[in-house]
C-alpha cells in the first residue's frame, strides 16, 4: 500500500470514530438535559416541603402556646 492509500484508510477510520463520538455526545447531552429537568423538579419539591414544614412548625408553636406548653 502506498502513502495515499494509508492516509485514505486512516481518514475513513477517523470519520467513523468521529461519527460514533457525535452519536455518543448527543446521547450524553440528552441524558444531561433529563438530569437537569429532574434536578429542577426536585429543587421545587424541596422548596415546597420547606414551606409546608415551616407551616407545621408554626401550627405546633401555636398549639403549644394555647395549651400553655411553652416554657417561659
Predicted model as a PDB file, atoms N, CA, C, CB and O in Angstrom, pLDDT in the B-factor column:
MODEL        1                                                                  
ATOM      1  N   UNK A   1       0.841  -1.203   0.000  1.00 67.00           N  
ATOM      2  CA  UNK A   1       0.000   0.000   0.000  1.00 67.00           C  
ATOM      3  C   UNK A   1       0.871   1.246   0.000  1.00 67.00           C  
ATOM      4  CB  UNK A   1      -0.948   0.010   1.221  1.00 67.00           C  
ATOM      5  O   UNK A   1       1.906   1.303   0.663  1.00 67.00           O  
ATOM      6  N   UNK A   2       0.440   2.214  -0.736  1.00 93.00           N  
ATOM      7  CA  UNK A   2       1.194   3.456  -0.776  1.00 93.00           C  
ATOM      8  C   UNK A   2       0.670   4.419   0.290  1.00 93.00           C  
ATOM      9  CB  UNK A   2       1.112   4.097  -2.179  1.00 93.00           C  
ATOM     10  O   UNK A   2      -0.307   4.134   0.982  1.00 93.00           O  
ATOM     11  N   UNK A   3       1.335   5.552   0.402  1.00 91.00           N  
ATOM     12  CA  UNK A   3       1.003   6.551   1.424  1.00 91.00           C  
ATOM     13  C   UNK A   3      -0.422   7.052   1.248  1.00 91.00           C  
ATOM     14  CB  UNK A   3       1.985   7.731   1.369  1.00 91.00           C  
ATOM     15  O   UNK A   3      -1.136   7.226   2.235  1.00 91.00           O  
ATOM     16  N   UNK A   4      -0.843   7.282   0.039  1.00 91.00           N  
ATOM     17  CA  UNK A   4      -2.195   7.792  -0.213  1.00 91.00           C  
ATOM     18  C   UNK A   4      -3.241   6.792   0.269  1.00 91.00           C  
ATOM     19  CB  UNK A   4      -2.394   8.089  -1.714  1.00 91.00           C  
ATOM     20  O   UNK A   4      -4.248   7.200   0.850  1.00 91.00           O  
ATOM     21  N   UNK A   5      -3.040   5.536   0.053  1.00 93.00           N  
ATOM     22  CA  UNK A   5      -3.992   4.510   0.491  1.00 93.00           C  
ATOM     23  C   UNK A   5      -4.043   4.438   2.013  1.00 93.00           C  
ATOM     24  CB  UNK A   5      -3.613   3.134  -0.091  1.00 93.00           C  
ATOM     25  O   UNK A   5      -5.120   4.315   2.597  1.00 93.00           O  
ATOM     26  N   UNK A   6      -2.872   4.517   2.658  1.00 94.00           N  
ATOM     27  CA  UNK A   6      -2.824   4.518   4.122  1.00 94.00           C  
ATOM     28  C   UNK A   6      -3.545   5.752   4.683  1.00 94.00           C  
ATOM     29  CB  UNK A   6      -1.354   4.482   4.616  1.00 94.00           C  
ATOM     30  O   UNK A   6      -4.302   5.671   5.649  1.00 94.00           O  
ATOM     31  N   UNK A   7      -3.286   6.868   4.056  1.00 93.00           N  
ATOM     32  CA  UNK A   7      -3.915   8.117   4.504  1.00 93.00           C  
ATOM     33  C   UNK A   7      -5.424   8.036   4.346  1.00 93.00           C  
ATOM     34  CB  UNK A   7      -3.361   9.322   3.716  1.00 93.00           C  
ATOM     35  O   UNK A   7      -6.164   8.434   5.246  1.00 93.00           O  
ATOM     36  N   UNK A   8      -5.882   7.533   3.226  1.00 94.00           N  
ATOM     37  CA  UNK A   8      -7.313   7.402   2.997  1.00 94.00           C  
ATOM     38  C   UNK A   8      -7.945   6.438   4.009  1.00 94.00           C  
ATOM     39  CB  UNK A   8      -7.579   6.921   1.565  1.00 94.00           C  
ATOM     40  O   UNK A   8      -9.024   6.709   4.535  1.00 94.00           O  
ATOM     41  N   UNK A   9      -7.279   5.325   4.277  1.00 93.00           N  
ATOM     42  CA  UNK A   9      -7.795   4.360   5.254  1.00 93.00           C  
ATOM     43  C   UNK A   9      -7.860   4.993   6.643  1.00 93.00           C  
ATOM     44  CB  UNK A   9      -6.911   3.089   5.285  1.00 93.00           C  
ATOM     45  O   UNK A   9      -8.827   4.798   7.379  1.00 93.00           O  
ATOM     46  N   UNK A  10      -6.835   5.743   6.989  1.00 94.00           N  
ATOM     47  CA  UNK A  10      -6.806   6.424   8.286  1.00 94.00           C  
ATOM     48  C   UNK A  10      -7.920   7.457   8.378  1.00 94.00           C  
ATOM     49  CB  UNK A  10      -5.442   7.095   8.512  1.00 94.00           C  
ATOM     50  O   UNK A  10      -8.597   7.543   9.402  1.00 94.00           O  
ATOM     51  N   UNK A  11      -8.116   8.233   7.336  1.00 94.00           N  
ATOM     52  CA  UNK A  11      -9.183   9.240   7.338  1.00 94.00           C  
ATOM     53  C   UNK A  11     -10.564   8.598   7.449  1.00 94.00           C  
ATOM     54  CB  UNK A  11      -9.107  10.090   6.069  1.00 94.00           C  
ATOM     55  O   UNK A  11     -11.443   9.120   8.135  1.00 94.00           O  
ATOM     56  N   UNK A  12     -10.750   7.467   6.772  1.00 93.00           N  
ATOM     57  CA  UNK A  12     -12.033   6.756   6.880  1.00 93.00           C  
ATOM     58  C   UNK A  12     -12.275   6.283   8.308  1.00 93.00           C  
ATOM     59  CB  UNK A  12     -12.069   5.555   5.915  1.00 93.00           C  
ATOM     60  O   UNK A  12     -13.385   6.382   8.830  1.00 93.00           O  
ATOM     61  N   UNK A  13     -11.216   5.767   8.929  1.00 93.00           N  
ATOM     62  CA  UNK A  13     -11.354   5.303  10.314  1.00 93.00           C  
ATOM     63  C   UNK A  13     -11.663   6.475  11.247  1.00 93.00           C  
ATOM     64  CB  UNK A  13     -10.068   4.580  10.774  1.00 93.00           C  
ATOM     65  O   UNK A  13     -12.521   6.366  12.123  1.00 93.00           O  
ATOM     66  N   UNK A  14     -10.965   7.591  11.058  1.00 92.00           N  
ATOM     67  CA  UNK A  14     -11.241   8.791  11.863  1.00 92.00           C  
ATOM     68  C   UNK A  14     -12.680   9.253  11.674  1.00 92.00           C  
ATOM     69  CB  UNK A  14     -10.271   9.927  11.491  1.00 92.00           C  
ATOM     70  O   UNK A  14     -13.357   9.622  12.633  1.00 92.00           O  
ATOM     71  N   UNK A  15     -13.130   9.228  10.442  1.00 92.00           N  
ATOM     72  CA  UNK A  15     -14.503   9.667  10.156  1.00 92.00           C  
ATOM     73  C   UNK A  15     -15.515   8.771  10.875  1.00 92.00           C  
ATOM     74  CB  UNK A  15     -14.771   9.657   8.628  1.00 92.00           C  
ATOM     75  O   UNK A  15     -16.480   9.265  11.456  1.00 92.00           O  
ATOM     76  N   UNK A  16     -15.295   7.464  10.835  1.00 91.00           N  
ATOM     77  CA  UNK A  16     -16.209   6.526  11.509  1.00 91.00           C  
ATOM     78  C   UNK A  16     -16.183   6.740  13.020  1.00 91.00           C  
ATOM     79  CB  UNK A  16     -15.831   5.062  11.176  1.00 91.00           C  
ATOM     80  O   UNK A  16     -17.230   6.739  13.668  1.00 91.00           O  
ATOM     81  N   UNK A  17     -14.996   6.924  13.577  1.00 91.00           N  
ATOM     82  CA  UNK A  17     -14.892   7.157  15.021  1.00 91.00           C  
ATOM     83  C   UNK A  17     -15.524   8.492  15.404  1.00 91.00           C  
ATOM     84  CB  UNK A  17     -13.421   7.123  15.467  1.00 91.00           C  
ATOM     85  O   UNK A  17     -16.171   8.594  16.446  1.00 91.00           O  
ATOM     86  N   UNK A  18     -15.344   9.492  14.586  1.00 91.00           N  
ATOM     87  CA  UNK A  18     -15.931  10.807  14.860  1.00 91.00           C  
ATOM     88  C   UNK A  18     -17.452  10.721  14.816  1.00 91.00           C  
ATOM     89  CB  UNK A  18     -15.422  11.857  13.845  1.00 91.00           C  
ATOM     90  O   UNK A  18     -18.131  11.341  15.634  1.00 91.00           O  
ATOM     91  N   UNK A  19     -17.990   9.961  13.872  1.00 90.00           N  
ATOM     92  CA  UNK A  19     -19.438   9.778  13.771  1.00 90.00           C  
ATOM     93  C   UNK A  19     -19.964   9.096  15.030  1.00 90.00           C  
ATOM     94  CB  UNK A  19     -19.801   8.950  12.515  1.00 90.00           C  
ATOM     95  O   UNK A  19     -20.985   9.511  15.578  1.00 90.00           O  
ATOM     96  N   UNK A  20     -19.277   8.056  15.489  1.00 90.00           N  
ATOM     97  CA  UNK A  20     -19.663   7.378  16.730  1.00 90.00           C  
ATOM     98  C   UNK A  20     -19.582   8.333  17.915  1.00 90.00           C  
ATOM     99  CB  UNK A  20     -18.767   6.152  16.976  1.00 90.00           C  
ATOM    100  O   UNK A  20     -20.459   8.344  18.779  1.00 90.00           O  
ATOM    101  N   UNK A  21     -18.522   9.130  17.946  1.00 92.00           N  
ATOM    102  CA  UNK A  21     -18.350  10.102  19.029  1.00 92.00           C  
ATOM    103  C   UNK A  21     -19.499  11.104  19.037  1.00 92.00           C  
ATOM    104  CB  UNK A  21     -17.003  10.838  18.887  1.00 92.00           C  
ATOM    105  O   UNK A  21     -20.018  11.436  20.103  1.00 92.00           O  
ATOM    106  N   UNK A  22     -19.898  11.584  17.879  1.00 93.00           N  
ATOM    107  CA  UNK A  22     -21.011  12.543  17.795  1.00 93.00           C  
ATOM    108  C   UNK A  22     -22.295  11.922  18.312  1.00 93.00           C  
ATOM    109  CB  UNK A  22     -21.207  13.026  16.347  1.00 93.00           C  
ATOM    110  O   UNK A  22     -23.050  12.574  19.034  1.00 93.00           O  
ATOM    111  N   UNK A  23     -22.558  10.660  17.951  1.00 92.00           N  
ATOM    112  CA  UNK A  23     -23.760   9.967  18.430  1.00 92.00           C  
ATOM    113  C   UNK A  23     -23.738   9.854  19.953  1.00 92.00           C  
ATOM    114  CB  UNK A  23     -23.872   8.562  17.791  1.00 92.00           C  
ATOM    115  O   UNK A  23     -24.741  10.118  20.616  1.00 92.00           O  
ATOM    116  N   UNK A  24     -22.600   9.462  20.496  1.00 94.00           N  
ATOM    117  CA  UNK A  24     -22.468   9.337  21.944  1.00 94.00           C  
ATOM    118  C   UNK A  24     -22.637  10.696  22.622  1.00 94.00           C  
ATOM    119  CB  UNK A  24     -21.104   8.727  22.307  1.00 94.00           C  
ATOM    120  O   UNK A  24     -23.255  10.801  23.682  1.00 94.00           O  
ATOM    121  N   UNK A  25     -22.085  11.727  22.000  1.00 95.00           N  
ATOM    122  CA  UNK A  25     -22.202  13.067  22.562  1.00 95.00           C  
ATOM    123  C   UNK A  25     -23.666  13.508  22.603  1.00 95.00           C  
ATOM    124  CB  UNK A  25     -21.363  14.067  21.746  1.00 95.00           C  
ATOM    125  O   UNK A  25     -24.098  14.108  23.587  1.00 95.00           O  
ATOM    126  N   UNK A  26     -24.413  13.228  21.579  1.00 94.00           N  
ATOM    127  CA  UNK A  26     -25.836  13.571  21.555  1.00 94.00           C  
ATOM    128  C   UNK A  26     -26.586  12.814  22.639  1.00 94.00           C  
ATOM    129  CB  UNK A  26     -26.445  13.266  20.177  1.00 94.00           C  
ATOM    130  O   UNK A  26     -27.478  13.367  23.283  1.00 94.00           O  
ATOM    131  N   UNK A  27     -26.228  11.550  22.844  1.00 94.00           N  
ATOM    132  CA  UNK A  27     -26.859  10.748  23.893  1.00 94.00           C  
ATOM    133  C   UNK A  27     -26.551  11.331  25.272  1.00 94.00           C  
ATOM    134  CB  UNK A  27     -26.384   9.281  23.814  1.00 94.00           C  
ATOM    135  O   UNK A  27     -27.440  11.457  26.113  1.00 94.00           O  
ATOM    136  N   UNK A  28     -25.305  11.679  25.491  1.00 96.00           N  
ATOM    137  CA  UNK A  28     -24.908  12.267  26.775  1.00 96.00           C  
ATOM    138  C   UNK A  28     -25.626  13.593  26.983  1.00 96.00           C  
ATOM    139  CB  UNK A  28     -23.374  12.469  26.838  1.00 96.00           C  
ATOM    140  O   UNK A  28     -26.081  13.886  28.089  1.00 96.00           O  
ATOM    141  N   UNK A  29     -25.728  14.384  25.943  1.00 96.00           N  
ATOM    142  CA  UNK A  29     -26.418  15.675  26.030  1.00 96.00           C  
ATOM    143  C   UNK A  29     -27.888  15.480  26.413  1.00 96.00           C  
ATOM    144  CB  UNK A  29     -26.312  16.434  24.689  1.00 96.00           C  
ATOM    145  O   UNK A  29     -28.419  16.222  27.239  1.00 96.00           O  
ATOM    146  N   UNK A  30     -28.539  14.490  25.816  1.00 96.00           N  
ATOM    147  CA  UNK A  30     -29.949  14.209  26.125  1.00 96.00           C  
ATOM    148  C   UNK A  30     -30.100  13.748  27.569  1.00 96.00           C  
ATOM    149  CB  UNK A  30     -30.514  13.139  25.167  1.00 96.00           C  
ATOM    150  O   UNK A  30     -31.028  14.168  28.261  1.00 96.00           O  
ATOM    151  N   UNK A  31     -29.190  12.882  28.030  1.00 97.00           N  
ATOM    152  CA  UNK A  31     -29.263  12.412  29.420  1.00 97.00           C  
ATOM    153  C   UNK A  31     -29.004  13.549  30.393  1.00 97.00           C  
ATOM    154  CB  UNK A  31     -28.257  11.280  29.661  1.00 97.00           C  
ATOM    155  O   UNK A  31     -29.666  13.636  31.427  1.00 97.00           O  
ATOM    156  N   UNK A  32     -28.058  14.418  30.085  1.00 97.00           N  
ATOM    157  CA  UNK A  32     -27.764  15.562  30.937  1.00 97.00           C  
ATOM    158  C   UNK A  32     -28.972  16.488  31.022  1.00 97.00           C  
ATOM    159  CB  UNK A  32     -26.541  16.327  30.410  1.00 97.00           C  
ATOM    160  O   UNK A  32     -29.305  16.987  32.097  1.00 97.00           O  
ATOM    161  N   UNK A  33     -29.615  16.710  29.906  1.00 97.00           N  
ATOM    162  CA  UNK A  33     -30.813  17.545  29.892  1.00 97.00           C  
ATOM    163  C   UNK A  33     -31.891  16.937  30.774  1.00 97.00           C  
ATOM    164  CB  UNK A  33     -31.335  17.724  28.458  1.00 97.00           C  
ATOM    165  O   UNK A  33     -32.565  17.653  31.514  1.00 97.00           O  
ATOM    166  N   UNK A  34     -32.057  15.635  30.702  1.00 97.00           N  
ATOM    167  CA  UNK A  34     -33.038  14.947  31.541  1.00 97.00           C  
ATOM    168  C   UNK A  34     -32.688  15.102  33.017  1.00 97.00           C  
ATOM    169  CB  UNK A  34     -33.117  13.458  31.167  1.00 97.00           C  
ATOM    170  O   UNK A  34     -33.566  15.363  33.840  1.00 97.00           O  
ATOM    171  N   UNK A  35     -31.416  14.943  33.354  1.00 98.00           N  
ATOM    172  CA  UNK A  35     -30.987  15.117  34.740  1.00 98.00           C  
ATOM    173  C   UNK A  35     -31.227  16.544  35.225  1.00 98.00           C  
ATOM    174  CB  UNK A  35     -29.511  14.760  34.884  1.00 98.00           C  
ATOM    175  O   UNK A  35     -31.637  16.753  36.366  1.00 98.00           O  
ATOM    176  N   UNK A  36     -30.974  17.513  34.368  1.00 98.00           N  
ATOM    177  CA  UNK A  36     -31.214  18.908  34.746  1.00 98.00           C  
ATOM    178  C   UNK A  36     -32.690  19.150  35.027  1.00 98.00           C  
ATOM    179  CB  UNK A  36     -30.727  19.855  33.643  1.00 98.00           C  
ATOM    180  O   UNK A  36     -33.035  19.872  35.963  1.00 98.00           O  
ATOM    181  N   UNK A  37     -33.559  18.554  34.225  1.00 98.00           N  
ATOM    182  CA  UNK A  37     -35.001  18.694  34.444  1.00 98.00           C  
ATOM    183  C   UNK A  37     -35.411  18.052  35.765  1.00 98.00           C  
ATOM    184  CB  UNK A  37     -35.789  18.063  33.280  1.00 98.00           C  
ATOM    185  O   UNK A  37     -36.198  18.622  36.520  1.00 98.00           O  
ATOM    186  N   UNK A  38     -34.875  16.866  36.042  1.00 98.00           N  
ATOM    187  CA  UNK A  38     -35.180  16.194  37.306  1.00 98.00           C  
ATOM    188  C   UNK A  38     -34.684  17.016  38.491  1.00 98.00           C  
ATOM    189  CB  UNK A  38     -34.552  14.791  37.336  1.00 98.00           C  
ATOM    190  O   UNK A  38     -35.378  17.138  39.501  1.00 98.00           O  
ATOM    191  N   UNK A  39     -33.494  17.576  38.369  1.00 98.00           N  
ATOM    192  CA  UNK A  39     -32.938  18.403  39.441  1.00 98.00           C  
ATOM    193  C   UNK A  39     -33.831  19.620  39.701  1.00 98.00           C  
ATOM    194  CB  UNK A  39     -31.505  18.858  39.083  1.00 98.00           C  
ATOM    195  O   UNK A  39     -34.101  19.964  40.852  1.00 98.00           O  
ATOM    196  N   UNK A  40     -34.279  20.257  38.639  1.00 97.00           N  
ATOM    197  CA  UNK A  40     -35.146  21.424  38.796  1.00 97.00           C  
ATOM    198  C   UNK A  40     -36.450  21.034  39.484  1.00 97.00           C  
ATOM    199  CB  UNK A  40     -35.438  22.069  37.428  1.00 97.00           C  
ATOM    200  O   UNK A  40     -36.937  21.758  40.352  1.00 97.00           O  
ATOM    201  N   UNK A  41     -37.011  19.901  39.103  1.00 98.00           N  
ATOM    202  CA  UNK A  41     -38.247  19.420  39.725  1.00 98.00           C  
ATOM    203  C   UNK A  41     -38.012  19.124  41.199  1.00 98.00           C  
ATOM    204  CB  UNK A  41     -38.771  18.160  39.004  1.00 98.00           C  
ATOM    205  O   UNK A  41     -38.815  19.514  42.047  1.00 98.00           O  
ATOM    206  N   UNK A  42     -36.919  18.439  41.509  1.00 98.00           N  
ATOM    207  CA  UNK A  42     -36.621  18.102  42.902  1.00 98.00           C  
ATOM    208  C   UNK A  42     -36.377  19.359  43.729  1.00 98.00           C  
ATOM    209  CB  UNK A  42     -35.401  17.177  42.980  1.00 98.00           C  
ATOM    210  O   UNK A  42     -36.792  19.423  44.887  1.00 98.00           O  
ATOM    211  N   UNK A  43     -35.715  20.353  43.157  1.00 97.00           N  
ATOM    212  CA  UNK A  43     -35.476  21.602  43.876  1.00 97.00           C  
ATOM    213  C   UNK A  43     -36.789  22.293  44.212  1.00 97.00           C  
ATOM    214  CB  UNK A  43     -34.587  22.535  43.051  1.00 97.00           C  
ATOM    215  O   UNK A  43     -36.965  22.806  45.317  1.00 97.00           O  
ATOM    216  N   UNK A  44     -37.705  22.303  43.259  1.00 97.00           N  
ATOM    217  CA  UNK A  44     -39.020  22.886  43.505  1.00 97.00           C  
ATOM    218  C   UNK A  44     -39.776  22.114  44.568  1.00 97.00           C  
ATOM    219  CB  UNK A  44     -39.830  22.927  42.221  1.00 97.00           C  
ATOM    220  O   UNK A  44     -40.420  22.709  45.431  1.00 97.00           O  
ATOM    221  N   UNK A  45     -39.701  20.788  44.510  1.00 98.00           N  
ATOM    222  CA  UNK A  45     -40.357  19.958  45.525  1.00 98.00           C  
ATOM    223  C   UNK A  45     -39.793  20.227  46.915  1.00 98.00           C  
ATOM    224  CB  UNK A  45     -40.204  18.476  45.181  1.00 98.00           C  
ATOM    225  O   UNK A  45     -40.543  20.334  47.885  1.00 98.00           O  
ATOM    226  N   UNK A  46     -38.470  20.337  47.009  1.00 98.00           N  
ATOM    227  CA  UNK A  46     -37.844  20.619  48.299  1.00 98.00           C  
ATOM    228  C   UNK A  46     -38.260  21.985  48.840  1.00 98.00           C  
ATOM    229  CB  UNK A  46     -36.325  20.551  48.173  1.00 98.00           C  
ATOM    230  O   UNK A  46     -38.489  22.141  50.039  1.00 98.00           O  
ATOM    231  N   UNK A  47     -38.354  22.954  47.965  1.00 97.00           N  
ATOM    232  CA  UNK A  47     -38.797  24.286  48.401  1.00 97.00           C  
ATOM    233  C   UNK A  47     -40.218  24.207  48.948  1.00 97.00           C  
ATOM    234  CB  UNK A  47     -38.726  25.305  47.230  1.00 97.00           C  
ATOM    235  O   UNK A  47     -40.525  24.821  49.970  1.00 97.00           O  
ATOM    236  N   UNK A  48     -41.074  23.463  48.280  1.00 98.00           N  
ATOM    237  CA  UNK A  48     -42.459  23.298  48.745  1.00 98.00           C  
ATOM    238  C   UNK A  48     -42.504  22.572  50.088  1.00 98.00           C  
ATOM    239  CB  UNK A  48     -43.289  22.525  47.702  1.00 98.00           C  
ATOM    240  O   UNK A  48     -43.284  22.940  50.966  1.00 98.00           O  
ATOM    241  N   UNK A  49     -41.677  21.551  50.250  1.00 98.00           N  
ATOM    242  CA  UNK A  49     -41.618  20.816  51.518  1.00 98.00           C  
ATOM    243  C   UNK A  49     -41.172  21.742  52.644  1.00 98.00           C  
ATOM    244  CB  UNK A  49     -40.660  19.608  51.406  1.00 98.00           C  
ATOM    245  O   UNK A  49     -41.715  21.693  53.748  1.00 98.00           O  
ATOM    246  N   UNK A  50     -40.183  22.582  52.361  1.00 98.00           N  
ATOM    247  CA  UNK A  50     -39.711  23.529  53.384  1.00 98.00           C  
ATOM    248  C   UNK A  50     -40.828  24.475  53.808  1.00 98.00           C  
ATOM    249  CB  UNK A  50     -38.508  24.337  52.859  1.00 98.00           C  
ATOM    250  O   UNK A  50     -41.002  24.748  54.995  1.00 98.00           O  
ATOM    251  N   UNK A  51     -41.580  24.972  52.837  1.00 98.00           N  
ATOM    252  CA  UNK A  51     -42.697  25.866  53.169  1.00 98.00           C  
ATOM    253  C   UNK A  51     -43.728  25.143  54.035  1.00 98.00           C  
ATOM    254  CB  UNK A  51     -43.365  26.402  51.882  1.00 98.00           C  
ATOM    255  O   UNK A  51     -44.200  25.689  55.031  1.00 98.00           O  
ATOM    256  N   UNK A  52     -44.070  23.926  53.655  1.00 98.00           N  
ATOM    257  CA  UNK A  52     -45.049  23.157  54.420  1.00 98.00           C  
ATOM    258  C   UNK A  52     -44.526  22.841  55.815  1.00 98.00           C  
ATOM    259  CB  UNK A  52     -45.403  21.863  53.686  1.00 98.00           C  
ATOM    260  O   UNK A  52     -45.292  22.865  56.778  1.00 98.00           O  
ATOM    261  N   UNK A  53     -43.243  22.546  55.938  1.00 98.00           N  
ATOM    262  CA  UNK A  53     -42.648  22.267  57.240  1.00 98.00           C  
ATOM    263  C   UNK A  53     -42.677  23.518  58.119  1.00 98.00           C  
ATOM    264  CB  UNK A  53     -41.203  21.758  57.076  1.00 98.00           C  
ATOM    265  O   UNK A  53     -42.957  23.431  59.315  1.00 98.00           O  
ATOM    266  N   UNK A  54     -42.392  24.660  57.540  1.00 98.00           N  
ATOM    267  CA  UNK A  54     -42.491  25.919  58.293  1.00 98.00           C  
ATOM    268  C   UNK A  54     -43.912  26.149  58.793  1.00 98.00           C  
ATOM    269  CB  UNK A  54     -42.045  27.104  57.421  1.00 98.00           C  
ATOM    270  O   UNK A  54     -44.113  26.580  59.929  1.00 98.00           O  
ATOM    271  N   UNK A  55     -44.896  25.862  57.945  1.00 98.00           N  
ATOM    272  CA  UNK A  55     -46.296  25.998  58.361  1.00 98.00           C  
ATOM    273  C   UNK A  55     -46.613  25.050  59.517  1.00 98.00           C  
ATOM    274  CB  UNK A  55     -47.241  25.720  57.174  1.00 98.00           C  
ATOM    275  O   UNK A  55     -47.293  25.437  60.467  1.00 98.00           O  
ATOM    276  N   UNK A  56     -46.132  23.832  59.443  1.00 98.00           N  
ATOM    277  CA  UNK A  56     -46.366  22.856  60.517  1.00 98.00           C  
ATOM    278  C   UNK A  56     -45.716  23.328  61.806  1.00 98.00           C  
ATOM    279  CB  UNK A  56     -45.823  21.463  60.126  1.00 98.00           C  
ATOM    280  O   UNK A  56     -46.320  23.232  62.874  1.00 98.00           O  
ATOM    281  N   UNK A  57     -44.509  23.828  61.723  1.00 97.00           N  
ATOM    282  CA  UNK A  57     -43.818  24.336  62.922  1.00 97.00           C  
ATOM    283  C   UNK A  57     -44.594  25.492  63.542  1.00 97.00           C  
ATOM    284  CB  UNK A  57     -42.381  24.792  62.574  1.00 97.00           C  
ATOM    285  O   UNK A  57     -44.734  25.578  64.762  1.00 97.00           O  
ATOM    286  N   UNK A  58     -45.093  26.375  62.689  1.00 97.00           N  
ATOM    287  CA  UNK A  58     -45.891  27.495  63.185  1.00 97.00           C  
ATOM    288  C   UNK A  58     -47.146  26.985  63.882  1.00 97.00           C  
ATOM    289  CB  UNK A  58     -46.266  28.445  62.035  1.00 97.00           C  
ATOM    290  O   UNK A  58     -47.500  27.459  64.961  1.00 97.00           O  
ATOM    291  N   UNK A  59     -47.814  26.022  63.264  1.00 97.00           N  
ATOM    292  CA  UNK A  59     -49.021  25.445  63.868  1.00 97.00           C  
ATOM    293  C   UNK A  59     -48.712  24.795  65.212  1.00 97.00           C  
ATOM    294  CB  UNK A  59     -49.651  24.416  62.923  1.00 97.00           C  
ATOM    295  O   UNK A  59     -49.458  24.984  66.173  1.00 97.00           O  
ATOM    296  N   UNK A  60     -47.634  24.038  65.291  1.00 96.00           N  
ATOM    297  CA  UNK A  60     -47.251  23.372  66.540  1.00 96.00           C  
ATOM    298  C   UNK A  60     -46.942  24.419  67.615  1.00 96.00           C  
ATOM    299  CB  UNK A  60     -46.021  22.443  66.315  1.00 96.00           C  
ATOM    300  O   UNK A  60     -47.321  24.247  68.774  1.00 96.00           O  
ATOM    301  N   UNK A  61     -46.266  25.487  67.241  1.00 94.00           N  
ATOM    302  CA  UNK A  61     -45.960  26.555  68.203  1.00 94.00           C  
ATOM    303  C   UNK A  61     -47.239  27.181  68.735  1.00 94.00           C  
ATOM    304  CB  UNK A  61     -45.076  27.634  67.554  1.00 94.00           C  
ATOM    305  O   UNK A  61     -47.347  27.440  69.934  1.00 94.00           O  
ATOM    306  N   UNK A  62     -48.206  27.426  67.865  1.00 94.00           N  
ATOM    307  CA  UNK A  62     -49.492  27.995  68.295  1.00 94.00           C  
ATOM    308  C   UNK A  62     -50.227  27.042  69.239  1.00 94.00           C  
ATOM    309  CB  UNK A  62     -50.376  28.310  67.071  1.00 94.00           C  
ATOM    310  O   UNK A  62     -50.781  27.457  70.257  1.00 94.00           O  
ATOM    311  N   UNK A  63     -50.218  25.770  68.881  1.00 95.00           N  
ATOM    312  CA  UNK A  63     -50.885  24.771  69.731  1.00 95.00           C  
ATOM    313  C   UNK A  63     -50.237  24.743  71.111  1.00 95.00           C  
ATOM    314  CB  UNK A  63     -50.826  23.361  69.079  1.00 95.00           C  
ATOM    315  O   UNK A  63     -50.938  24.704  72.122  1.00 95.00           O  
ATOM    316  N   UNK A  64     -48.907  24.763  71.165  1.00 94.00           N  
ATOM    317  CA  UNK A  64     -48.205  24.755  72.443  1.00 94.00           C  
ATOM    318  C   UNK A  64     -48.565  25.976  73.279  1.00 94.00           C  
ATOM    319  CB  UNK A  64     -46.697  24.701  72.219  1.00 94.00           C  
ATOM    320  O   UNK A  64     -48.795  25.868  74.484  1.00 94.00           O  
ATOM    321  N   UNK A  65     -48.613  27.146  72.628  1.00 93.00           N  
ATOM    322  CA  UNK A  65     -48.964  28.368  73.363  1.00 93.00           C  
ATOM    323  C   UNK A  65     -50.378  28.276  73.915  1.00 93.00           C  
ATOM    324  CB  UNK A  65     -48.831  29.604  72.457  1.00 93.00           C  
ATOM    325  O   UNK A  65     -50.618  28.636  75.067  1.00 93.00           O  
ATOM    326  N   UNK A  66     -51.312  27.799  73.107  1.00 93.00           N  
ATOM    327  CA  UNK A  66     -52.712  27.699  73.543  1.00 93.00           C  
ATOM    328  C   UNK A  66     -52.893  26.698  74.670  1.00 93.00           C  
ATOM    329  CB  UNK A  66     -53.599  27.311  72.375  1.00 93.00           C  
ATOM    330  O   UNK A  66     -53.770  26.862  75.518  1.00 93.00           O  
ATOM    331  N   UNK A  67     -52.069  25.664  74.682  1.00 93.00           N  
ATOM    332  CA  UNK A  67     -52.174  24.659  75.731  1.00 93.00           C  
ATOM    333  C   UNK A  67     -51.232  24.935  76.900  1.00 93.00           C  
ATOM    334  CB  UNK A  67     -51.891  23.292  75.161  1.00 93.00           C  
ATOM    335  O   UNK A  67     -51.076  24.116  77.806  1.00 93.00           O  
ATOM    336  N   UNK A  68     -50.607  26.119  76.850  1.00 90.00           N  
ATOM    337  CA  UNK A  68     -49.650  26.518  77.876  1.00 90.00           C  
ATOM    338  C   UNK A  68     -48.517  25.482  78.026  1.00 90.00           C  
ATOM    339  CB  UNK A  68     -50.374  26.709  79.218  1.00 90.00           C  
ATOM    340  O   UNK A  68     -48.099  25.156  79.137  1.00 90.00           O  
ATOM    341  N   UNK A  69     -48.048  24.993  76.913  1.00 89.00           N  
ATOM    342  CA  UNK A  69     -46.939  24.042  76.920  1.00 89.00           C  
ATOM    343  C   UNK A  69     -45.612  24.711  76.609  1.00 89.00           C  
ATOM    344  CB  UNK A  69     -47.196  22.933  75.924  1.00 89.00           C  
ATOM    345  O   UNK A  69     -44.577  24.050  76.532  1.00 89.00           O  
ATOM    346  N   UNK A  70     -45.648  26.031  76.431  1.00 80.00           N  
ATOM    347  CA  UNK A  70     -44.435  26.777  76.095  1.00 80.00           C  
ATOM    348  C   UNK A  70     -43.739  27.176  77.379  1.00 80.00           C  
ATOM    349  CB  UNK A  70     -44.757  28.029  75.232  1.00 80.00           C  
ATOM    350  O   UNK A  70     -44.365  27.703  78.299  1.00 80.00           O  
ATOM    351  N   UNK A  71     -42.449  26.924  77.437  1.00 74.00           N  
ATOM    352  CA  UNK A  71     -41.680  27.311  78.620  1.00 74.00           C  
ATOM    353  C   UNK A  71     -41.407  28.808  78.562  1.00 74.00           C  
ATOM    354  CB  UNK A  71     -40.345  26.508  78.713  1.00 74.00           C  
ATOM    355  O   UNK A  71     -41.168  29.365  77.490  1.00 74.00           O  
ATOM    356  N   UNK A  72     -41.444  29.440  79.698  1.00 53.00           N  
ATOM    357  CA  UNK A  72     -41.243  30.889  79.762  1.00 53.00           C  
ATOM    358  C   UNK A  72     -39.813  31.290  79.539  1.00 53.00           C  
ATOM    359  CB  UNK A  72     -41.699  31.417  81.079  1.00 53.00           C  
ATOM    360  O   UNK A  72     -39.494  32.479  79.564  1.00 53.00           O  
TER     361      UNK A  72                                                      
ENDMDL                                                                          
END                                                                             
